[in-house]
Amino acid sequence: MPKTTFITGANKGLGFETARRLTELGHTVLLGARDADRGRRAAAELGARFVQIDVTDDASVAAAAADVAANEGRIDVLINNAGITGSVVSAEELTGAEAALVLDTNVAGVVRVTTAFLPLLRASGAPAVVNVTSGLGSLALTHDPERVESKVIAPAYAASKAAVTILTTQYAKAFGDVRFNAVDPGYTATDLNGHTGTQTVTEGTDAIVTLATENPSAGTGRIIDRYGPLPW
């Protein structure tokens, strides 16, 4: 039986490329997106099914889970990909409201979706959650002068991704019946960075696809990039 995979923020960038690759690998892909028009077009292009979801809205998340429950009845893989960088301002100009928006989308959004979709995951024989984090949330990488992460100052975004990483390891400890792992796509050319990234979206989705397709024996509570485990 093919895996059923739900991806948030999948109408463009890493989410869209992940959806494309997993569809080619035989997954039944549910393409989650906030914008209905863009989401429907993206799903039609890939042969996926569009499910509208705004990860910052409890009612929208609940409606998406109900939609999947009524149609597929389960998911095998949940990929929490949706995220924002927030306003591009200096650290001294960053406001609490701007930081709260980033954290609400990137961190609380993961919590909302995970909680709502847990019953659908538990209907699978080998459920897995893949959270998209970033090396910008790694203490080790942001202090390594040889890494590009050490050159970037993005307090709200970096803090949100550090939170996603620890949220992943906490969930891995809390849920013995669902695997939780996190992935750093790397510096990938997407809208989030104005396409300045040095990796293609295909390279950026290598680790996401790995976690979405690996054998359940690979384990839980791990953080990887396309080259292997990451220091945190």
C-alpha positions in Angstrom: 0.0 0.0 0.0 1.5 3.4 -1.0 2.3 5.9 1.8 0.0 8.8 2.3 2.0 12.0 3.0 0.7 15.4 4.1 2.9 18.4 3.5 2.3 21.9 4.8 3.4 25.0 2.8 3.7 22.8 -0.3 2.6 25.2 -3.1 6.1 26.4 -3.7 9.8 26.0 -2.8 10.9 23.1 -0.7 7.4 21.9 0.0 6.5 21.8 -3.7 9.7 20.0 -4.6 9.2 17.5 -1.8 5.7 16.9 -3.1 6.9 16.4 -6.6 9.6 13.9 -5.6 7.4 11.9 -3.2 4.7 11.7 -5.9 7.2 10.3 -8.3 8.2 7.8 -5.7 4.6 6.6 -5.4 3.3 8.4 -2.4 -0.2 9.6 -2.2 0.6 13.3 -1.6 -1.8 15.7 0.1 -0.5 19.2 -0.7 -1.3 21.6 2.1 -1.3 25.3 1.4 -2.9 28.5 2.8 -3.7 30.1 -0.6 -6.4 28.1 -2.3 -5.7 29.2 -5.9 -2.0 28.5 -5.6 -2.5 25.3 -3.8 -5.0 23.9 -6.3 -2.7 24.8 -9.2 0.3 23.2 -7.6 -1.6 20.0 -6.8 -3.0 19.8 -10.3 0.5 20.1 -11.7 1.8 17.3 -9.6 -1.2 15.0 -9.5 -1.6 15.5 -5.8 -4.7 16.4 -3.8 -5.0 19.9 -2.4 -6.0 20.5 1.2 -6.3 24.1 2.4 -4.6 24.8 5.7 -3.4 27.9 7.5 -1.0 26.6 10.2 -1.6 29.8 12.3 -5.4 29.2 12.5 -6.8 26.5 14.8 -10.1 26.2 12.9 -8.3 25.9 9.5 -6.0 23.1 10.9 -9.0 21.3 12.4 -10.8 21.5 9.1 -7.8 20.2 7.2 -7.5 17.2 9.6 -11.3 16.5 9.2 -10.9 16.7 5.4 -8.2 14.1 5.4 -10.1 11.9 7.9 -13.1 11.9 5.7 -11.2 11.2 2.5 -8.0 9.2 3.2 -8.7 8.1 6.8 -5.0 8.2 7.7 -1.6 9.6 6.9 1.7 7.8 7.1 4.0 10.8 7.0 3.4 14.4 8.2 5.9 16.9 6.9 5.7 20.2 8.8 7.3 22.5 6.2 5.3 25.7 6.3 7.4 28.6 7.7 8.2 32.3 7.3 11.4 34.4 7.9 9.5 37.4 9.1 10.4 41.0 8.5 13.9 41.7 7.2 15.0 44.2 9.8 18.0 44.7 12.0 18.1 43.1 15.4 17.7 46.5 17.1 14.5 47.1 15.0 12.9 43.7 15.7 9.6 44.1 17.6 7.8 41.7 19.9 4.9 41.5 17.5 7.2 40.6 14.6 8.9 37.9 16.6 5.6 36.6 17.8 4.4 36.2 14.3 7.4 34.1 13.3 7.2 31.9 16.4 3.4 31.5 15.9 3.9 30.3 12.3 7.1 28.3 12.7 6.7 26.8 16.1 3.1 27.0 17.3 2.1 26.0 13.7 4.0 22.7 14.1 2.2 22.1 17.4 -1.2 22.8 16.0 -0.8 20.6 13.0 0.9 17.7 14.9 -1.8 17.7 17.6 -4.6 17.7 15.0 -3.1 15.0 12.8 -2.0 12.6 15.5 -5.1 10.5 15.3 -4.6 10.2 11.5 -0.9 9.2 12.1 -1.9 6.6 14.6 -4.1 5.0 12.0 -0.8 4.1 10.1 1.3 1.1 10.7 4.5 3.1 10.8 3.8 6.8 11.3 6.4 9.4 10.9 6.7 13.2 11.4 9.3 15.3 9.6 9.9 18.8 10.9 11.8 21.2 8.7 14.2 23.1 10.9 17.4 25.0 10.0 21.1 25.1 10.7 20.4 28.7 11.9 18.9 27.2 15.0 22.0 25.2 15.8 24.4 26.5 18.5 27.3 24.5 17.0 26.8 25.6 13.4 26.1 29.3 14.2 29.4 29.4 16.1 31.5 27.7 13.4 33.2 30.4 11.4 33.6 27.9 8.5 29.8 27.6 8.2 27.5 30.1 6.4 25.1 29.9 9.4 27.6 31.9 11.4 27.4 34.8 9.0 23.6 35.3 9.2 21.8 37.4 11.8 18.1 36.6 11.9 17.1 36.5 15.6 13.4 35.6 15.3 13.9 33.0 12.6 16.9 31.4 14.2 15.1 31.2 17.5 12.1 29.7 15.9 14.1 26.9 14.3 16.0 26.2 17.5 12.6 25.7 19.1 11.5 23.4 16.2 14.5 21.2 16.8 14.0 20.8 20.6 10.2 20.4 20.0 11.1 17.5 17.7 13.3 15.8 20.3 10.6 16.4 23.0 7.9 14.9 20.8 10.2 11.9 20.1 10.5 11.2 23.8 6.8 11.8 24.4 5.4 9.6 21.7 6.8 6.1 21.4 4.3 5.1 18.7 5.2 7.9 16.2 8.7 8.7 14.9 9.7 12.4 15.0 12.8 13.6 13.2 14.0 17.1 12.0 15.8 18.1 8.9 18.0 21.0 7.9 17.5 21.5 4.2 20.7 23.7 4.0 21.1 27.0 2.2 18.7 26.5 -0.6 17.5 29.0 -3.2 13.9 29.7 -2.4 11.6 32.7 -1.9 12.6 32.8 1.8 16.1 34.0 1.0 15.4 35.8 -2.3 16.8 32.8 -4.2 20.3 33.6 -2.9 20.8 30.0 -1.6 23.7 27.9 -3.0 21.7 24.7 -3.3 18.9 23.8 -5.7 15.5 22.9 -4.3 16.2 19.3 -5.3 19.4 19.3 -3.2 17.5 21.0 -0.4 14.9 18.3 -0.3 17.3 15.4 -0.2 17.2 15.0 3.6 13.4 15.6 3.7 12.8 12.8 1.2 15.2 10.5 3.1 13.2 10.9 6.3 9.9 10.5 4.5 11.0 7.2 2.9 13.4 5.6 5.3 12.8 2.3 7.1 11.1 2.8 10.5 14.1 1.1 12.1 16.1 4.3 11.3 15.0 5.7 14.6 13.4 8.8 16.1 14.6 12.1 17.7 17.3 12.7 15.0 18.3 15.9 13.2 20.0 15.4 9.8 20.9 17.3 6.7 21.6 15.8 3.2 25.1 14.7 4.4 24.0 13.0 7.7 23.5 13.7 11.4 24.0 17.3 12.6 25.6 18.7 15.7 23.3 20.8 17.9 
